[in-house]
Amino acid sequence: MKETHIYSGINNWKLLSALLVIAIHTSPLESVSPEGDFILTRILARTAVPFFFMVTGYFVLPKALEEGRRALLYLKRIGMIYLASVILYIPVGIYAEHFKDAGIASVLKMLLLDGTFYHLWYLPALLLGFALTLLFLRSMPLPAAGALTGILYLAGLFGDSYYGFLPDPSLAHTCYEGIFRVFEYTRNGLFYAPAFLLLGWVLASRRRPALSLSLAGLGISYALILAEGITLHLLEVQRHDSMYLSLVPLMYFLFSVLLDIEPPDLTEHFPKALPLLIYLLHPLFIVLVRAGAKITGLLFFIDNSLLHFLAVTLSTFMFSWFLLVLKEKFAERKKK
């Protein structure tokens, strides 16, 4: 039988990235140092979602390009996960008055483009970005596909971290205001996802740099993104803070390093889908932890940002693990 290669670096970073997403939504260092929290959650943790896109680009896109049926099956799977997530978060969205005064057009926009809850944007972005990247790679040579995704990403930057550099009034500013009538952010499946999906595919299909070069590039890229993120924050030009110019080389070198190193696999005894389920369920536990703290009077789980992060992380982790183990047990019994 063919031996399956274990990507322990990738596996470990999947779990870390899921925890970084929780950090983005709970601001664990806010009570200690707002500046430190900004660096952690608005700069360093912004590697989490691009990493997940690159995982898809590396492991799924090559097979999808070889066989169209695989692409359809993958899109169907992600679509079903998104549908289940939408249904799960309808009560939470109603509780949070997320749909208050929303017309049919607004609901359709949320459903098809922006996600019906604040973290669910990732799934429609993945669906659109995957389809576009597949189209680019099938219809044009790699340099042209790379140039197109690069142009889209650069355009997205000016709707995100570089928004304040747009003159107002100007034609460019008016164009971006038009974009925001369609998308809530340029961090989406058109401007954002294709760049990282393509990067993942490039690392899967082309020779990657030596580990020493990747480590050097990674260190330089981390320094650049820190300088870029802090400077843009001080200039107060950011409309959002998901897209940075230096994030692209950073993700390329980070993923290259993770492919080449072989640390102990910390996820060896965890269900494979644990990072995805943590990503999907953590906002539910943010709501539950806050509600539980108010009911019990244990308000330090809200007031102390680090305790809040730990409570949300631990409860999400344990519940996700429990669900997946239960699913595995049920599948085993069904086979008997």
Rosetta silent file (secondary structure, phi, psi, omega in degrees, C-alpha in Angstrom):
SEQUENCE: MKETHIYSGINNWKLLSALLVIAIHTSPLESVSPEGDFILTRILARTAVPFFFMVTGYFVLPKALEEGRRALLYLKRIGMIYLASVILYIPVGIYAEHFKDAGIASVLKMLLLDGTFYHLWYLPALLLGFALTLLFLRSMPLPAAGALTGILYLAGLFGDSYYGFLPDPSLAHTCYEGIFRVFEYTRNGLFYAPAFLLLGWVLASRRRPALSLSLAGLGISYALILAEGITLHLLEVQRHDSMYLSLVPLMYFLFSVLLDIEPPDLTEHFPKALPLLIYLLHPLFIVLVRAGAKITGLLFFIDNSLLHFLAVTLSTFMFSWFLLVLKEKFAERKKK
SCORE:     score description
SCORE:     0.000 S_00000001
   1 L     0.000  147.125  179.475    0.000    0.000    0.000 S_00000001
   2 L   -71.871  130.532 -179.600    1.146    3.548   -0.690 S_00000001
   3 L   -75.820  133.757  178.518    2.383    5.257    2.454 S_00000001
   4 L   -87.153  126.240 -179.913    0.542    8.452    3.331 S_00000001
   5 L   -74.122  134.988  178.549    2.861   11.341    4.119 S_00000001
   6 L   -98.111  116.718  178.000    2.165   13.049    7.445 S_00000001
   7 L   -93.003   80.262 -173.243    2.492   16.824    7.248 S_00000001
   8 H   -66.451  -35.583  177.391    2.983   17.414   10.957 S_00000001
   9 H   -62.901  -43.700  177.846    3.958   21.061   10.536 S_00000001
  10 H   -64.740  -44.846 -178.910    0.788   21.740    8.561 S_00000001
  11 H   -60.272  -45.178  179.340   -1.367   19.773   11.008 S_00000001
  12 H   -62.848  -40.590 -177.871   -0.029   21.659   14.020 S_00000001
  13 H   -71.982  -26.399  174.018   -0.520   25.017   12.310 S_00000001
  14 H   -59.110  -47.998 -179.150   -4.123   24.146   11.427 S_00000001
  15 H   -66.075  -43.858  178.103   -4.915   23.842   15.105 S_00000001
  16 H   -61.078  -40.606 -179.138   -2.937   26.975   15.977 S_00000001
  17 H   -64.128  -38.446  176.202   -4.727   28.907   13.226 S_00000001
  18 H   -61.288  -39.364  178.563   -8.121   27.901   14.616 S_00000001
  19 H   -70.620  -33.998  177.208   -7.019   29.258   18.015 S_00000001
  20 H   -65.610  -34.596  176.914   -5.736   32.456   16.378 S_00000001
  21 H   -64.723  -40.754  175.350   -9.179   33.018   14.868 S_00000001
  22 H   -60.576  -41.703  179.001  -10.667   32.767   18.373 S_00000001
  23 H   -60.362  -41.654  178.796   -8.057   35.299   19.506 S_00000001
  24 H   -57.456  -37.826 -174.966   -9.113   37.701   16.730 S_00000001
  25 H   -93.228   -2.833  178.532  -12.703   37.565   17.987 S_00000001
  26 H  -124.388   -9.915  178.451  -11.950   37.723   21.723 S_00000001
  27 L    47.655   68.937 -171.476   -8.906   40.063   21.921 S_00000001
  28 L   -63.502  -25.328 -176.907   -7.096   38.121   24.691 S_00000001
  29 L   -98.986    4.848 -175.255   -4.517   40.826   25.492 S_00000001
  30 L   -58.080  -39.812 -179.202   -6.942   43.774   25.548 S_00000001
  31 L   -71.863  -23.731 -176.367   -7.028   43.896   29.372 S_00000001
  32 L   -94.049  -51.710 -177.753   -3.243   43.763   29.584 S_00000001
  33 L  -154.870  104.925  177.659   -2.069   45.831   26.618 S_00000001
  34 H   -57.501  -35.668  179.395   -4.333   47.152   23.843 S_00000001
  35 H   -67.153  -43.474  177.443   -1.251   47.803   21.716 S_00000001
  36 H   -64.085  -36.506  178.842    0.001   44.248   22.228 S_00000001
  37 H   -66.519  -38.313  177.199   -3.440   42.919   21.426 S_00000001
  38 H   -61.329  -44.367 -179.703   -3.497   44.865   18.166 S_00000001
  39 H   -62.962  -42.003 -179.500   -0.143   43.378   17.150 S_00000001
  40 H   -68.467  -53.576 -168.544   -1.310   39.864   18.044 S_00000001
  41 H   -89.751  -28.970 -175.586   -4.839   39.885   16.660 S_00000001
  42 H  -101.698   -5.992  176.852   -4.771   42.490   13.880 S_00000001
  43 L  -125.501  -68.268 -173.208   -1.348   41.677   12.442 S_00000001
  44 H   -64.760  -40.687 -178.047    0.190   38.332   13.465 S_00000001
  45 H   -73.664   -8.297  179.193   -3.081   36.392   13.663 S_00000001
  46 H   -72.069    0.493  172.848   -4.007   37.543   10.154 S_00000001
  47 H   -79.843  -15.101 -170.133   -2.029   34.552    8.884 S_00000001
  48 H   -63.453  -55.496 -175.343   -4.788   32.174   10.066 S_00000001
  49 H   -69.297  -43.795  174.317   -7.366   32.465    7.291 S_00000001
  50 H   -56.802  -34.523  178.112   -4.857   32.714    4.390 S_00000001
  51 H   -60.889  -44.267  179.382   -3.267   29.555    5.777 S_00000001
  52 H   -64.107  -37.675  174.946   -6.570   27.676    5.474 S_00000001
  53 H   -62.446  -41.321 -179.035   -6.955   28.907    1.893 S_00000001
  54 H   -67.825  -33.272  174.792   -3.431   27.703    1.123 S_00000001
  55 H   -59.030  -44.173  177.177   -4.193   24.270    2.592 S_00000001
  56 H   -64.591  -43.190  179.174   -7.021   23.994    0.060 S_00000001
  57 H   -62.546  -35.280 -177.085   -4.780   25.273   -2.727 S_00000001
  58 H   -79.357  -45.128 -171.741   -2.070   22.765   -1.866 S_00000001
  59 H   -95.933  -27.503 -173.003   -4.096   19.629   -1.199 S_00000001
  60 L  -104.774  -43.257 -175.179   -7.341   20.079   -3.174 S_00000001
  61 H   -58.344  -44.011 -179.763   -6.667   22.254   -6.224 S_00000001
  62 H   -58.351  -41.636  178.942   -4.160   19.901   -7.941 S_00000001
  63 H   -69.247  -37.257  179.471   -6.652   17.013   -7.793 S_00000001
  64 H   -66.421  -34.082  178.422   -9.514   19.271   -8.874 S_00000001
  65 H   -70.647  -32.230  179.241   -7.524   20.385  -11.925 S_00000001
  66 H   -73.560  -35.321 -174.311   -6.860   16.779  -12.892 S_00000001
  67 L  -141.620  113.051 -176.893  -10.472   15.721  -12.525 S_00000001
  68 H   -58.564  -30.080 -178.708  -13.434   18.088  -12.731 S_00000001
  69 H   -62.929  -36.020  178.977  -15.599   15.743  -10.695 S_00000001
  70 H   -63.710  -38.111  178.772  -13.348   16.254   -7.676 S_00000001
  71 H   -63.374  -44.949  179.843  -13.872   20.012   -7.931 S_00000001
  72 H   -64.008  -40.988  178.639  -17.646   19.605   -7.971 S_00000001
  73 H   -64.049  -39.566  179.363  -17.547   17.218   -5.014 S_00000001
  74 H   -66.720  -45.942  178.810  -15.399   19.648   -3.036 S_00000001
  75 H   -61.650  -38.616  177.634  -17.663   22.609   -3.811 S_00000001
  76 H   -63.759  -42.764 -179.554  -20.686   20.515   -2.853 S_00000001
  77 H   -62.425  -46.819  179.950  -19.051   19.537    0.454 S_00000001
  78 H   -65.591  -37.794  177.529  -18.187   23.139    1.348 S_00000001
  79 H   -61.994  -40.080  178.624  -21.665   24.232    0.284 S_00000001
  80 H   -68.283  -39.171  176.479  -23.261   21.684    2.621 S_00000001
  81 H   -62.849  -41.516  179.250  -21.018   22.788    5.499 S_00000001
  82 H   -64.889  -43.028  179.187  -22.020   26.386    4.822 S_00000001
  83 H   -60.091  -45.770  179.024  -25.724   25.503    4.694 S_00000001
  84 H   -62.616  -39.209  179.965  -25.494   23.669    8.025 S_00000001
  85 H   -66.416  -40.955  178.144  -23.594   26.621    9.545 S_00000001
  86 H   -59.900  -46.459 -179.883  -26.202   29.103    8.304 S_00000001
  87 H   -62.786  -42.753 -179.694  -28.990   27.052    9.884 S_00000001
  88 H   -60.273  -39.345 -172.750  -27.043   26.700   13.147 S_00000001
  89 H   -94.192    2.517  175.594  -26.469   30.442   13.466 S_00000001
  90 H   -60.004  -49.895  178.036  -29.962   31.655   12.559 S_00000001
  91 H   -61.026  -38.140  179.520  -31.100   31.638   16.251 S_00000001
  92 H   -66.746  -40.942  178.227  -27.835   33.306   17.322 S_00000001
  93 H   -63.878  -38.538  177.112  -28.217   35.929   14.609 S_00000001
  94 H   -66.325  -43.786  178.000  -31.775   36.652   15.699 S_00000001
  95 H   -59.474  -39.504 -179.043  -30.639   36.908   19.349 S_00000001
  96 L   -85.136    5.582 -179.153  -27.887   39.348   18.304 S_00000001
  97 L    57.497   34.556 -178.036  -30.418   41.318   16.177 S_00000001
  98 L   -69.640  -28.856 -176.844  -28.238   40.603   13.176 S_00000001
  99 L  -101.722    8.473 -177.633  -31.229   40.452   10.847 S_00000001
 100 L   -62.862  127.785  179.057  -33.041   43.447   12.338 S_00000001
 101 L    63.699   15.641  179.221  -34.438   45.699    9.585 S_00000001
 102 L   -85.133  125.927  177.275  -32.724   43.535    6.941 S_00000001
 103 L   -84.166 -178.306 -178.719  -34.627   43.329    3.658 S_00000001
 104 H   -61.191  -41.618 -179.320  -34.566   40.473    1.155 S_00000001
 105 H   -62.721  -41.289  179.964  -31.642   42.026   -0.742 S_00000001
 106 H   -65.939  -40.286  179.710  -29.586   42.356    2.458 S_00000001
 107 H   -66.054  -42.387  178.130  -30.304   38.770    3.486 S_00000001
 108 H   -63.751  -38.920  178.067  -29.336   37.465    0.027 S_00000001
 109 H   -62.298  -44.357  177.452  -26.139   39.538    0.142 S_00000001
 110 H   -62.943  -44.599 -174.901  -25.269   38.025    3.520 S_00000001
 111 H   -66.443  -43.265 -171.858  -26.139   34.520    2.380 S_00000001
 112 H   -91.389  -25.845 -171.377  -24.280   34.548   -0.941 S_00000001
 113 H  -125.038  -47.496 -169.387  -21.313   36.841   -0.290 S_00000001
 114 H  -100.841  -10.663 -174.804  -20.665   38.046    3.258 S_00000001
 115 L    86.413  145.674 -177.115  -21.853   35.162    5.422 S_00000001
 116 L   -87.435   -5.438  170.572  -24.855   35.253    7.740 S_00000001
 117 L  -141.045  160.767 -163.987  -22.645   35.548   10.845 S_00000001
 118 L   -61.197  -24.204  179.859  -19.380   37.421   11.197 S_00000001
 119 L   -96.750  -11.619 -174.450  -17.062   34.407   10.782 S_00000001
 120 L   -79.017   -3.301  176.045  -19.052   32.619    8.082 S_00000001
 121 L   -56.828  -27.979 -176.065  -17.762   34.933    5.327 S_00000001
 122 H   -59.161  -38.252 -174.484  -14.938   32.411    4.925 S_00000001
 123 H   -72.208  -50.040  173.661  -17.156   29.724    3.376 S_00000001
 124 H   -63.622  -30.807  175.733  -18.751   31.743    0.531 S_00000001
 125 H   -65.317  -38.462  177.801  -15.302   33.300   -0.027 S_00000001
 126 H   -66.880  -42.277  179.459  -13.842   29.805   -0.332 S_00000001
 127 H   -61.601  -49.909 -178.748  -16.573   28.733   -2.765 S_00000001
 128 H   -68.610  -45.752 -178.209  -16.145   31.771   -5.010 S_00000001
 129 H   -63.418  -40.443  178.835  -12.353   31.906   -4.689 S_00000001
 130 H   -63.858  -45.771 -179.900  -11.931   28.203   -5.424 S_00000001
 131 H   -62.814  -41.977 -179.809  -14.135   28.419   -8.526 S_00000001
 132 H   -67.120  -44.731 -178.993  -12.289   31.517   -9.800 S_00000001
 133 H   -63.761  -39.569  176.552   -8.811   30.102   -9.163 S_00000001
 134 H   -61.346  -43.580  178.702   -9.784   26.879  -10.908 S_00000001
 135 H   -63.029  -44.414 -179.439  -11.058   28.911  -13.870 S_00000001
 136 H   -60.581  -47.144 -175.653   -7.867   31.001  -14.010 S_00000001
 137 H   -69.407  -28.267  179.628   -5.561   27.970  -13.960 S_00000001
 138 H   -83.481  -23.971 -171.611   -7.576   26.141  -16.612 S_00000001
 139 H  -106.899   -7.853 -177.813   -7.971   29.077  -18.980 S_00000001
 140 L  -151.177  158.529  177.349   -4.577   30.809  -18.876 S_00000001
 141 L   -65.433  160.574 -175.924   -0.886   30.117  -18.229 S_00000001
 142 H   -56.042  -44.272  179.643    0.406   30.422  -14.671 S_00000001
 143 H   -57.671  -38.857  179.269    2.100   33.852  -15.151 S_00000001
 144 H   -70.070  -41.289  177.958   -1.198   35.318  -16.371 S_00000001
 145 H   -63.265  -41.048  177.712   -3.168   33.660  -13.559 S_00000001
 146 H   -64.555  -41.007  179.313   -0.626   34.949  -11.038 S_00000001
 147 H   -64.511  -41.459 -178.628   -0.801   38.463  -12.470 S_00000001
 148 H   -66.081  -46.534  178.794   -4.598   38.470  -12.381 S_00000001
 149 H   -65.980  -33.612  176.799   -4.834   37.265   -8.785 S_00000001
 150 H   -64.966  -42.277  178.152   -2.108   39.756   -7.859 S_00000001
 151 H   -63.160  -42.994  178.745   -4.049   42.633   -9.425 S_00000001
 152 H   -62.258  -41.661  179.814   -7.197   41.556   -7.607 S_00000001
 153 H   -65.741  -43.210  177.870   -5.319   41.395   -4.299 S_00000001
 154 H   -61.085  -40.391  176.552   -3.773   44.837   -4.834 S_00000001
 155 H   -62.665  -39.762  179.260   -7.235   46.216   -5.617 S_00000001
 156 H   -65.091  -31.923  179.210   -8.511   44.595   -2.426 S_00000001
 157 H   -56.554  -39.061 -176.415   -5.786   46.281   -0.359 S_00000001
 158 L   -80.303   -3.018  169.373   -7.293   49.699   -1.084 S_00000001
 159 L  -103.508    4.196 -175.019  -10.642   48.535    0.213 S_00000001
 160 L  -128.736 -107.637 -173.543   -9.000   47.224    3.383 S_00000001
 161 L   -71.885  -19.424 -176.903   -5.781   48.361    5.101 S_00000001
 162 L  -107.805   15.570 -173.905   -4.938   51.030    2.498 S_00000001
 163 H   -59.356  -38.140 -175.865   -8.425   52.513    2.185 S_00000001
 164 H   -67.170  -12.170  177.640   -7.477   55.848    3.769 S_00000001
 165 H   -82.187   -9.217  178.439   -5.038   56.591    0.946 S_00000001
 166 L   -74.636  126.019  176.780   -7.910   56.937   -1.538 S_00000001
 167 L   -64.683  140.996  177.904   -8.628   60.619   -2.243 S_00000001
 168 L  -130.161  116.095    7.025  -12.174   61.634   -1.375 S_00000001
 169 L   -85.831  151.382  173.801  -13.814   62.706   -3.582 S_00000001
 170 L  -164.411  164.094  178.352  -12.311   60.753   -6.470 S_00000001
 171 H   -63.473  -40.957 -179.787  -13.361   58.218   -9.080 S_00000001
 172 H   -61.284  -44.005  179.893  -11.461   55.471   -7.216 S_00000001
 173 H   -62.063  -41.868  178.834  -13.247   56.282   -3.954 S_00000001
 174 H   -63.616  -39.963  178.968  -16.608   56.186   -5.728 S_00000001
 175 H   -62.429  -42.900 -179.456  -15.745   52.808   -7.294 S_00000001
 176 H   -68.646  -35.383  175.429  -14.897   51.311   -3.910 S_00000001
 177 H   -62.740  -34.145  174.842  -18.103   52.642   -2.401 S_00000001
 178 H   -66.860  -40.625  176.726  -19.862   50.791   -5.218 S_00000001
 179 H   -59.614  -39.343 -177.280  -17.945   47.614   -4.355 S_00000001
 180 H   -73.867   -9.571  171.122  -19.075   47.938   -0.736 S_00000001
 181 H   -78.402  -22.119  178.465  -22.675   47.928   -1.878 S_00000001
 182 H   -96.491  -51.835  177.385  -22.043   44.409   -3.174 S_00000001
 183 L  -108.413  146.276  174.577  -19.472   43.120   -0.661 S_00000001
 184 L   -69.901  -38.733 -179.459  -19.169   44.206    2.964 S_00000001
 185 L  -137.335  162.397  171.679  -15.369   43.983    2.687 S_00000001
 186 L   -82.937   -6.988  171.087  -12.787   43.359   -0.021 S_00000001
 187 L   -76.065   83.805 -173.143  -11.593   40.469    2.184 S_00000001
 188 L  -152.335 -168.158 -175.741  -13.727   38.070    0.160 S_00000001
 189 L   -77.195   -9.834  179.893  -13.741   35.416   -2.545 S_00000001
 190 L   -95.791  -51.342 -173.697  -12.967   37.851   -5.362 S_00000001
 191 L   -93.097  -26.732 -166.544  -10.101   40.019   -4.127 S_00000001
 192 L  -107.714  -54.766 -171.960   -8.622   37.991   -1.261 S_00000001
 193 H   -63.076  -43.019 -174.929   -9.045   34.223   -1.505 S_00000001
 194 H   -57.534  -35.278 -178.120   -7.655   33.552   -5.032 S_00000001
 195 H   -60.558  -42.962 -176.030   -4.171   34.870   -4.166 S_00000001
 196 H   -82.757  -30.572  172.499   -3.682   32.389   -1.329 S_00000001
 197 H   -62.831  -43.070  179.467   -5.386   29.493   -3.094 S_00000001
 198 H   -66.436  -39.372  177.645   -3.012   30.035   -6.019 S_00000001
 199 H   -59.585  -42.098  177.536   -0.011   30.257   -3.688 S_00000001
 200 H   -61.234  -42.978  179.418   -0.941   26.887   -2.233 S_00000001
 201 H   -65.029  -40.557  179.425   -1.205   25.374   -5.698 S_00000001
 202 H   -60.190  -43.340  179.699    2.167   26.848   -6.728 S_00000001
 203 H   -67.264  -27.375  178.387    3.853   25.240   -3.710 S_00000001
 204 H   -79.778  -28.734 -170.961    2.231   21.909   -4.609 S_00000001
 205 H  -112.037  -10.023 -179.572    3.166   21.972   -8.283 S_00000001
 206 L  -124.134  158.939  179.152    6.449   23.886   -8.443 S_00000001
 207 L   -66.323  130.409 -179.768    9.780   23.464   -6.719 S_00000001
 208 L   -94.902  161.816 -177.561    9.817   25.343   -3.431 S_00000001
 209 L   -66.799  160.742  175.745   12.815   27.173   -1.966 S_00000001
 210 L   -61.548  154.001 -176.454   15.350   25.506    0.317 S_00000001
 211 H   -57.690  -41.032 -179.063   14.454   25.505    3.994 S_00000001
 212 H   -61.661  -41.518  178.639   17.224   27.965    4.865 S_00000001
 213 H   -67.397  -40.295  178.950   15.953   30.444    2.252 S_00000001
 214 H   -63.996  -40.088  178.683   12.359   29.991    3.428 S_00000001
 215 H   -64.750  -41.622  177.630   13.367   30.640    7.043 S_00000001
 216 H   -63.809  -45.808  178.275   15.215   33.803    6.034 S_00000001
 217 H   -62.252  -37.121  179.518   12.253   34.951    3.948 S_00000001
 218 H   -64.543  -45.824  179.571    9.888   34.157    6.809 S_00000001
 219 H   -61.989  -45.016  178.909   11.874   36.253    9.279 S_00000001
 220 H   -63.676  -41.348 -178.121   12.088   39.209    6.888 S_00000001
 221 H   -66.347  -37.937  176.592    8.377   38.920    6.050 S_00000001
 222 H   -63.998  -40.861  177.790    7.365   38.917    9.720 S_00000001
 223 H   -63.688  -40.747 -179.434    9.430   42.077   10.259 S_00000001
 224 H   -66.298  -42.078 -177.237    7.822   43.684    7.208 S_00000001
 225 H   -70.918  -32.511  175.212    4.251   42.879    8.215 S_00000001
 226 H   -64.305  -46.463  179.331    4.848   44.219   11.734 S_00000001
 227 H   -63.256  -43.487 -178.895    6.237   47.461   10.309 S_00000001
 228 H   -64.651  -49.066 -176.794    3.431   47.681    7.740 S_00000001
 229 H   -64.256  -43.771 -179.649    0.616   46.927   10.167 S_00000001
 230 H   -66.447  -42.469  179.902    1.830   49.286   12.894 S_00000001
 231 H   -62.156  -47.230 -179.767    2.489   52.109   10.406 S_00000001
 232 H   -63.444  -36.487  178.275   -0.945   51.813    8.787 S_00000001
 233 H   -65.686  -43.752  179.833   -2.569   51.712   12.233 S_00000001
 234 H   -66.473  -33.273  178.601   -0.737   54.855   13.362 S_00000001
 235 H   -77.350  -12.380  178.870   -1.717   56.617   10.131 S_00000001
 236 L    57.312   47.355 -179.584   -5.368   55.622   10.773 S_00000001
 237 L  -108.196   -3.245 -173.302   -5.971   54.658    7.151 S_00000001
 238 L   -82.213  126.334  169.320   -7.383   51.150    7.690 S_00000001
 239 L   -82.511  -37.253  172.205  -10.997   50.428    6.890 S_00000001
 240 L  -143.450  178.624 -174.480  -10.313   46.847    7.954 S_00000001
 241 L  -137.366   38.818  178.917   -7.076   45.047    8.828 S_00000001
 242 L   -95.454  -24.543 -171.166   -7.146   41.671    7.056 S_00000001
 243 L  -116.293  122.106  175.801   -5.087   42.492    3.970 S_00000001
 244 L  -127.996  149.993  178.745   -1.440   43.522    3.997 S_00000001
 245 L   -63.240  -43.182 -177.168    1.031   43.690    1.125 S_00000001
 246 L   -76.675   -6.511  178.453    3.650   41.715    3.069 S_00000001
 247 H   -66.269  -30.352 -177.573    1.098   39.038    3.998 S_00000001
 248 H   -66.815  -55.781  176.780    1.582   37.401    0.578 S_00000001
 249 H   -63.934  -33.662  178.114    5.328   36.653    0.860 S_00000001
 250 H   -58.685  -46.072 -178.190    4.862   35.853    4.550 S_00000001
 251 H   -68.812  -35.041  178.078    2.320   33.134    3.760 S_00000001
 252 H   -62.373  -48.802 -177.902    4.476   31.731    0.948 S_00000001
 253 H   -72.832  -36.216  178.255    7.522   31.334    3.190 S_00000001
 254 H   -62.200  -47.745 -179.112    5.500   30.200    6.216 S_00000001
 255 H   -65.249  -38.674  177.713    3.793   27.429    4.275 S_00000001
 256 H   -59.798  -45.048  179.453    7.122   26.417    2.696 S_00000001
 257 H   -63.120  -44.705 -178.279    8.704   26.081    6.135 S_00000001
 258 H   -63.632  -30.722  177.183    5.756   24.081    7.490 S_00000001
 259 H   -71.324  -30.234 -173.171    6.031   21.661    4.561 S_00000001
 260 H   -91.683  -26.337 -178.157    9.728   21.073    5.201 S_00000001
 261 L   -87.160  157.009 -179.859    9.869   20.703    8.975 S_00000001
 262 L  -133.501   70.931  176.845    8.766   17.565   10.805 S_00000001
 263 L   -75.754  169.149  172.700    7.927   18.395   14.421 S_00000001
 264 L   -56.695  136.456 -178.042    5.957   15.977   16.636 S_00000001
 265 L   -80.323  102.189 -177.705    2.374   15.894   15.382 S_00000001
 266 L   -70.065  -15.396 -177.462    0.390   17.452   18.242 S_00000001
 267 L   -98.524    7.680 -172.740   -2.867   16.615   16.455 S_00000001
 268 L   -54.037  -38.639 -176.198   -2.114   12.897   16.110 S_00000001
 269 L  -100.310    9.411  178.398   -4.799   11.850   18.605 S_00000001
 270 L  -100.029  150.261  173.365   -7.330   14.520   17.601 S_00000001
 271 L   -60.539  144.819 -174.805  -10.078   14.070   15.007 S_00000001
 272 L   -59.484  -36.109 -174.818   -9.014   15.424   11.609 S_00000001
 273 L   -86.211    7.901 -175.589  -11.899   17.889   11.376 S_00000001
 274 H   -58.522  -47.931  179.883  -11.231   19.460   14.801 S_00000001
 275 H   -58.802  -40.787  179.318   -9.730   22.784   13.532 S_00000001
 276 H   -63.425  -44.601 -178.136  -12.657   23.314   11.139 S_00000001
 277 H   -67.263  -37.445  175.398  -15.242   22.614   13.825 S_00000001
 278 H   -60.223  -44.557  178.747  -13.457   24.932   16.276 S_00000001
 279 H   -59.274  -45.400 -174.941  -13.555   27.648   13.611 S_00000001
 280 H   -71.787  -34.951 -171.128  -17.260   27.110   12.958 S_00000001
 281 H   -95.322  -16.842 -170.470  -18.428   26.805   16.571 S_00000001
 282 H   -61.153  -35.248  177.112  -16.346   29.331   18.503 S_00000001
 283 H   -62.566  -31.268  176.497  -18.719   32.340   18.054 S_00000001
 284 H   -61.589  -40.462 -179.277  -21.476   30.219   19.602 S_00000001
 285 H   -79.096  -21.978  169.654  -19.313   29.725   22.689 S_00000001
 286 H   -61.810  -45.439  178.350  -18.427   33.418   22.808 S_00000001
 287 H   -64.569  -44.823 -177.225  -22.153   34.052   23.231 S_00000001
 288 H   -67.154  -40.709  178.577  -22.567   31.193   25.727 S_00000001
 289 H   -64.262  -43.111  179.225  -19.576   32.201   27.867 S_00000001
 290 H   -65.207  -43.296  179.035  -20.792   35.796   28.049 S_00000001
 291 H   -65.475  -43.305  179.924  -24.347   34.719   28.847 S_00000001
 292 H   -63.182  -39.371  179.204  -23.145   32.204   31.451 S_00000001
 293 H   -64.626  -38.447  179.108  -20.906   34.796   33.117 S_00000001
 294 H   -69.913  -40.397 -179.120  -23.820   37.233   33.428 S_00000001
 295 H   -66.698  -42.304 -176.077  -26.199   34.589   34.791 S_00000001
 296 H   -87.331  -10.558 -177.372  -23.715   33.265   37.374 S_00000001
 297 L    80.752    5.856  179.552  -22.237   36.628   38.268 S_00000001
 298 L   -86.497   65.318 -171.220  -18.755   35.452   37.232 S_00000001
 299 L   -70.848  -11.835  177.192  -18.176   38.624   35.277 S_00000001
 300 H   -65.150  -19.070  175.438  -14.401   38.231   35.334 S_00000001
 301 H   -74.906   -8.908  173.344  -14.899   35.812   32.430 S_00000001
 302 H  -106.715  -47.041 -173.715  -16.046   38.872   30.473 S_00000001
 303 H   -69.732  -33.937  178.057  -14.038   41.682   32.049 S_00000001
 304 L   -92.949  109.970 -172.714  -10.703   39.858   31.916 S_00000001
 305 H   -63.576  -34.709 -179.595   -9.959   39.406   28.211 S_00000001
 306 H   -69.096  -42.525  176.591   -7.403   36.629   28.743 S_00000001
 307 H   -64.707  -37.557  177.799   -9.802   34.588   30.907 S_00000001
 308 H   -61.181  -47.377  177.559  -12.528   35.209   28.341 S_00000001
 309 H   -58.981  -46.459 -178.085  -10.288   33.880   25.563 S_00000001
 310 H   -64.719  -40.654  179.777   -9.302   30.824   27.617 S_00000001
 311 H   -65.143  -43.763  179.113  -12.901   30.034   28.556 S_00000001
 312 H   -65.675  -44.058 -178.128  -14.097   30.306   24.942 S_00000001
 313 H   -63.546  -48.638 -177.267  -11.135   28.310   23.636 S_00000001
 314 H   -64.948  -44.962 -178.351  -11.431   25.489   26.178 S_00000001
 315 H   -66.683  -40.502  177.772  -15.214   25.136   25.886 S_00000001
 316 H   -65.156  -44.140 -179.604  -15.108   25.215   22.066 S_00000001
 317 H   -60.197  -50.278 -176.344  -12.237   22.724   21.969 S_00000001
 318 H   -65.792  -42.764 -178.461  -13.878   20.240   24.333 S_00000001
 319 H   -68.167  -40.149  179.049  -17.319   20.428   22.729 S_00000001
 320 H   -64.224  -43.780  178.499  -15.905   20.116   19.189 S_00000001
 321 H   -61.665  -44.426  179.517  -13.792   17.138   20.217 S_00000001
 322 H   -59.946  -45.402  179.729  -16.789   15.515   21.915 S_00000001
 323 H   -61.372  -43.118 -177.423  -18.965   15.943   18.811 S_00000001
 324 H   -71.295  -37.338  175.246  -16.356   14.464   16.492 S_00000001
 325 H   -64.654  -40.863  177.643  -15.641   11.488   18.770 S_00000001
 326 H   -62.247  -40.675  178.220  -19.383   10.897   18.995 S_00000001
 327 H   -63.210  -42.716  179.003  -19.621   11.029   15.220 S_00000001
 328 H   -63.865  -41.857  178.864  -16.804    8.486   14.867 S_00000001
 329 H   -63.332  -41.300  179.782  -18.435    6.127   17.383 S_00000001
 330 H   -64.710  -40.871  179.749  -21.746    6.417   15.551 S_00000001
 331 H   -65.163  -38.677  178.354  -20.049    5.681   12.199 S_00000001
 332 H   -65.233  -42.674  178.672  -18.337    2.606   13.673 S_00000001
 333 H   -66.135  -33.489 -179.571  -21.593    1.252   15.060 S_00000001
 334 H   -67.839  -31.891 -179.286  -23.312    1.863   11.735 S_00000001
 335 H   -72.085  -27.646 -177.040  -20.699   -0.289    9.940 S_00000001
 336 L   -73.155    0.000    0.000  -21.310   -3.269   12.244 S_00000001
